[in-house]
Amino acid sequence: MSVTTMARYEISVKGRLDPSLLNDLGSFESAEHPAITVLRGPLAGQEGLRQLLAQLQARGLELVEVRQLDSDEPGDG
């Protein structure tokens, strides 16, 4: 039996996200900047990250950056 570890990520995409997608992401916080939207939130391991990236790609969003957040970075609970 495998144990899935939750990790917090920061994911930046070009443009602004549709409110329905933000609603679908539920546990993610979002911040809009002039040319990008930054999402921060927890994901269940690499599979959770792959699923989210596939969802963003399916909506035609261009990925700018993905990084795993350290536990001492601002915004972590």
Secondary structure, DSSP 8 states (H G I E B T S, - for coil): -----EEEEEEEEES---HHHHHHHTT-EEEE-SSEEEEEEEEEHHHHHHHHHHHHHHTT--EEEEEE--TTSTT--
